[in-house]
Structure formats: structure tokens, C-alpha cells
Amino acid sequence: PPHNRPLDLSQQPAQHRRMCNLYRMTKPVEAVAGLFRAKAGGSPNFAAEVYPKYTCLVVAEGEVRAMTWGFPRHAVSKKTGKPLKPTATNNARDDKLRGNPMWRDSFRDRRCLIAVTAWAEAEGAAGQMTRTWYSLPDQEMFAVAGIWRPTDEWGNAYSMVMVDGCEQMADVHDRMPTILAPEDWERWTDGTPDEAFSLLRIWERPLVVDRTDVPWFARASAPATLL
């Protein structure tokens, strides 16, 4: 996948910023397979910090797989009329899953668990945004609800499912990744669409909040990091 940088969101108010565009996955394939009781599908390389179009780990159909973060979206240049390189649509709103053709079939047929150790949001004054990280106090790695599909552009690709933000992050963003409790993992991946949809709710348990001085619009870590 191409070497991306985080989007420059510093000029946008919190309620209009793009949803999660950066997260961490710092555990190896074997740890993911062990936690989710899944088969380990090889030993892919992936970055500890994950941006749209980067490759990282998801659990799909009982197997840990490397996929690209983001469904490809195509557009044409307004100036030339020629096709542009596809962009990554890496977040899916819960209220769009059943009606939007981009998400509908994947939500019905291909739901996955995204392995995450923390995710980041941009916080601070315009032009001075820094990275604020969110994680769980009692789990070094947790599952975020995802959907996936095969693509011609990047192979298998996945997108995070977003719900309304909880109170702890209300001053930073009004949306957040859908965190799934361990007892809900199997219902998300293997349940009916109605059963899965019932899991898309506001996270009511505590979060660990780590406010840093790292600029939001900073150079991305190299995607060749070996884990």
C-alpha cells in the first residue's frame, strides 16, 4: 500500500472532522490468533501505526488475515475528466450500513473483527492539532466492528464501523469506532444482520485517554515495520 500521511484536519471543527484515520496495532499475528481463537494465516508485515490504505490484521471467517484499510472510491478530475487514483473510504457509519450500496452487501455477508490496541483523534486549536489516543483500561488489544470485501485495486479491504461517540470523547469527536465486547465477537461475525446491527451502540465502559504533544499532521511511520 502507498505511504500515506494523516489528513490535515486542523482547520475543521470537531463535529466536522473525518472519523478515525489512524490507529495502532502493536501485537503479532500469533497474539491476535490466540485472543480471537482464530487460525493464523501467515506472517504478514504491517506498521504499528495504521493509516488508510495501509495493510493490517482482521479476523474474517475464523482466520487472521492481512487486508487493506479502506474500500476504494473512484472519482474523475474536474479539470481533465480523467480518472483519479482511488481514495480509501475507511469508515462506515452505522446508520448507512443497510442502505448505502458501498456497505450493504458487506454488512450482510462479510463482517470481521479489526484488531486494535488504540485509536487516535485530532484535538486542539486550529493549526495546532495534536494526537489523542484512546484505548481500553483492561485489554491490551480489543476488537472493533468491521466489514470487508474483495477489491480489484487492493485485494481484500476492510472498513471500520462507526457509532455515536461516548461521553469521554464528546469534546473531541461525535463519532467513534464500534468497540465489541468479547461476548459479542461471534454474534458480530456469524449472527444475522439484525443480531449484528443490535451491537452497534455507544460504548458505556471506561476508556484510557492519552493526550500527547505529537502533531496530528506528522510524518507517518514506515509501513515496513515488522511485528
Residue pairs with C-beta under 8 A, 6 or more apart in sequence:
1 53
1 54
1 55
1 68
1 154
1 223
2 53
3 220
3 222
3 223
4 51
4 52
4 53
4 54
4 220
5 51
5 217
5 218
5 219
5 220
6 21
6 22
6 51
6 216
6 217
6 218
6 220
7 18
7 21
7 217
8 216
8 217
9 17
9 18
9 122
9 129
9 216
9 217
10 122
10 124
10 126
10 127
10 128
10 129
10 216
10 217
11 126
11 127
14 171
14 172
14 173
14 174
15 173
15 174
17 121
17 122
17 173
18 91
19 91
19 160
19 162
19 173
19 175
19 176
20 90
20 91
20 119
20 120
20 121
20 160
20 162
20 176
20 177
21 51
21 52
21 90
21 91
22 49
22 50
22 51
22 119
22 120
22 131
23 49
23 50
23 116
23 117
23 118
23 119
23 120
23 177
24 48
24 49
24 50
24 116
24 117
24 118
24 119
24 120
24 133
25 46
25 48
25 50
25 56
25 57
25 115
25 116
25 117
25 141
25 227
26 48
26 117
26 227
27 115
27 117
27 140
27 141
27 227
28 227
29 40
29 41
29 42
29 43
29 44
29 57
29 64
29 227
30 40
31 141
32 38
32 40
32 57
32 59
32 64
32 115
32 141
33 39
33 40
33 64
35 115
35 141
36 59
36 64
36 113
36 115
36 143
36 185
38 59
38 62
38 63
38 64
39 62
39 63
39 64
40 63
40 64
41 63
41 64
41 65
41 66
42 66
44 55
44 57
44 66
45 55
45 223
45 224
45 225
45 226
45 227
46 54
46 55
46 56
46 57
46 66
46 223
46 225
46 227
47 54
47 56
47 220
47 221
47 222
47 223
47 224
47 225
48 221
48 225
48 227
49 220
49 221
50 56
50 69
51 69
51 220
52 69
52 70
52 87
52 88
52 90
53 68
53 69
53 70
53 88
53 154
54 68
54 69
54 223
55 66
55 67
55 68
55 69
55 223
56 66
56 67
56 69
56 114
56 115
57 64
57 65
57 66
57 67
57 114
57 115
58 64
58 65
58 67
58 112
58 113
58 114
58 115
58 146
58 148
58 158
59 65
59 112
59 113
59 115
59 143
59 189
60 67
60 110
60 112
60 113
60 148
60 156
60 158
60 189
64 115
65 156
67 148
67 155
67 156
67 157
67 158
68 88
68 151
68 154
68 155
68 156
68 157
68 158
69 88
69 90
69 157
69 158
69 159
69 160
70 87
70 88
70 89
70 90
70 154
70 157
70 158
70 159
71 88
71 89
71 90
71 102
71 106
71 149
71 151
71 157
71 159
72 86
72 87
72 88
72 89
72 151
72 153
72 154
72 157
73 86
73 87
73 88
73 89
73 102
74 83
74 84
74 86
75 83
75 84
75 87
76 82
76 83
76 84
77 83
77 84
86 153
88 157
89 102
89 159
90 159
90 160
91 159
91 160
91 161
91 162
91 175
92 100
92 102
92 103
92 107
92 147
92 159
92 160
92 161
92 162
93 161
93 162
93 175
94 161
94 162
94 163
94 178
94 197
94 200
96 103
97 103
97 104
97 107
97 147
97 161
97 197
97 200
98 104
98 107
98 193
98 197
103 147
103 159
105 149
106 147
106 148
106 149
106 159
107 147
107 193
107 196
108 193
110 147
110 148
110 149
111 145
111 146
111 147
111 148
111 188
111 189
111 196
112 146
112 147
112 148
112 158
112 189
113 143
113 144
113 145
113 146
113 180
113 185
113 188
113 189
114 143
114 144
114 145
114 146
114 158
114 160
114 177
115 141
115 143
116 141
116 142
116 143
116 144
116 177
117 135
117 140
117 141
117 142
118 133
118 134
118 135
118 210
119 133
119 134
119 135
119 144
119 176
119 177
120 131
120 132
120 133
120 134
120 216
121 131
121 132
121 134
121 169
121 172
121 173
122 129
122 130
122 131
122 132
122 172
122 216
123 129
123 130
123 131
123 132
123 172
123 211
123 216
124 130
124 216
129 215
129 216
129 217
130 211
130 212
130 213
130 214
130 215
130 216
131 212
131 214
131 215
131 216
131 218
132 172
132 209
132 210
132 211
132 212
133 209
133 210
133 212
134 168
134 169
134 176
134 207
134 208
134 209
134 210
135 142
135 207
135 208
135 210
136 142
136 179
136 205
136 206
136 207
136 208
137 206
137 207
137 208
142 179
142 180
143 179
143 180
143 182
143 185
143 188
144 160
144 161
144 177
144 178
144 179
144 180
145 160
145 161
145 177
145 178
145 179
145 180
145 188
145 196
145 199
145 200
146 158
146 159
146 160
146 161
147 158
147 159
147 161
148 156
148 157
148 158
148 159
149 156
149 157
150 156
150 157
151 157
160 177
160 178
161 177
161 178
161 200
162 175
162 176
162 177
162 178
163 175
163 176
163 177
163 178
163 200
163 201
163 202
163 203
164 174
164 175
164 176
164 202
165 172
165 173
165 174
165 175
165 176
165 202
166 176
166 202
166 203
166 204
166 207
168 206
168 207
168 209
169 176
169 207
169 209
176 203
178 199
178 200
178 201
178 203
179 203
180 188
180 199
184 199
187 195
187 196
187 199
188 196
188 199
